[in-house]
């Protein structure tokens, strides 16, 4: 079982400006300015044998319709972790649906499977 144990914003908010140099949602990032959505979130996953943290581009959401389609063609997942904000996560069915350094795991025992840092 996989559970996300923490998340944190990497910076402030700003207006959305899209350029070819920015990363799309679900791609790894370092700063908010790296992302089209201007939101780079740190995600920590507990895999049982290891705890891994990485950051992804994401956006606030009310439901999955607010989230981008994933590279594998799945709808994004809109979920809140604990009392945190609702954010978009990359849905997956298999590890191969996720970018390098990420694996498909259950989001906080919710029944939703998303790409998590590994």
C-alpha positions in Angstrom: 0.0 0.0 0.0 1.2 3.5 -0.8 0.3 6.5 1.1 1.3 10.1 0.7 2.5 11.4 4.0 3.1 15.0 3.2 2.9 17.8 0.7 3.9 21.5 0.7 3.8 24.4 -1.7 7.2 25.3 -3.1 6.4 29.0 -3.4 3.7 31.6 -3.9 1.0 32.1 -6.5 0.9 34.3 -9.5 -0.9 34.8 -12.8 -0.6 32.0 -15.3 1.7 32.7 -18.2 2.3 29.8 -20.7 5.6 29.5 -22.5 7.3 26.6 -24.3 9.9 26.5 -21.5 7.3 25.7 -18.8 6.5 22.1 -17.7 3.0 20.7 -18.0 1.0 19.4 -15.1 2.4 16.2 -13.5 6.0 16.8 -14.7 8.8 17.0 -12.0 9.7 20.6 -11.1 11.9 22.6 -8.7 10.2 26.0 -8.6 6.6 27.3 -9.1 8.0 29.3 -12.1 8.9 25.9 -13.8 5.3 25.1 -14.3 2.6 26.3 -16.7 0.2 26.3 -13.6 2.8 28.2 -11.5 2.3 25.5 -8.8 5.1 23.1 -7.9 4.1 20.8 -5.0 6.4 18.6 -3.0 4.9 15.1 -2.7 6.2 12.5 -0.2 5.3 8.8 -0.6 5.7 6.1 2.0 6.3 2.8 0.1 6.9 0.7 3.3 10.6 0.0 2.5 11.4 3.7 1.7 10.0 7.2 1.9 10.6 9.3 -1.2 10.0 13.0 -1.9 9.8 14.8 -5.2 8.0 17.8 -6.7 5.4 17.9 -9.5 3.7 20.6 -11.4 0.0 20.6 -10.5 -3.0 22.9 -10.1 -5.9 23.5 -7.7 -9.1 21.6 -8.7 -12.7 21.0 -7.7 -13.1 17.7 -9.7 -11.2 15.7 -12.3 -12.6 17.9 -15.1 -10.2 20.7 -13.8 -7.2 18.4 -14.3 -5.2 17.7 -17.4 -5.4 14.4 -19.2 -2.3 12.3 -18.5 0.4 11.4 -21.0 -1.1 7.8 -21.0 -4.6 9.3 -21.9 -6.2 8.9 -18.4 -8.2 11.6 -16.7 -6.3 13.4 -14.0 -7.3 12.7 -10.3 -8.5 15.6 -8.1 -7.8 14.8 -4.5 -7.1 16.4 -1.1 -4.6 14.8 1.2 -5.7 15.2 4.8 -6.9 18.7 5.3 -4.8 20.0 2.4 -6.1 21.7 -0.8 -7.6 19.7 -3.7 -4.9 19.3 -6.3 -4.5 17.4 -9.6 -2.5 14.2 -9.6 -1.4 12.0 -12.6 -3.7 9.0 -12.7 -2.3 5.6 -13.5 -3.1 1.9 -13.9 0.5 0.6 -14.2 4.0 1.8 -13.3 4.6 2.3 -17.0 2.0 5.1 -17.0 4.4 7.2 -14.8 7.5 9.2 -15.7 11.0 7.9 -14.6 11.4 8.1 -10.8 7.7 7.7 -10.2 5.5 4.6 -9.7 1.8 4.0 -9.6 0.4 3.8 -6.1 -2.8 4.3 -4.1 -3.3 7.9 -2.9 -3.7 7.9 0.8 -5.9 4.7 0.9 -8.5 6.5 -1.3 -8.9 3.9 -4.1 -7.3 6.5 -6.5 -4.1 5.3 -8.1 -1.7 8.1 -9.1 2.0 8.5 -10.0 4.1 9.0 -6.8 7.8 9.5 -6.3 9.8 6.3 -6.0 
